[in-house]
Amino acid sequence: MATQYRELFAMLSRHRVEYVVIGGVAMVLHGAPINTLDVDIVYLRSDENNERLLAALDELDAHFNDLTGRRLRVGKSSLALPGPKLLRTSLGPAPTGRI
């Protein structure tokens, strides 16, 4: 698995974020012979977990993947909303992903 994925999972672990990996990376972790360039996670939407996730995302310089090129930071209110959030991080072209 790519170094960026290990770094991402280590960061989430250090911040004690409760989440599960889904999508292509989950398939790779279970041995599927596929390639993917993003990470999809589902996180527990509790106030405490959102705070921990926000701290990890801040450390990763995460921002929304905005088509106009703006660097829109992730905030508490956006983490509390349902639905996917397509983000980019300081880990490079991969992993980008949905949370």
MOFEN-V969644 format. One record per helix or strand of 3 or more residues. SS is the DSSP state (hx for helix, st for strand). FROM is the first residue (numbers start at 1). TO is the last residue. If there is no record, write none. Layout:
((SS	FROM	TO) (SS	FROM	TO))
This chain:
((hx	3	14) (st	19	22) (hx	23	29) (st	38	43) (hx	47	59) (hx	76	80) (st	86	88) (st	96	98))
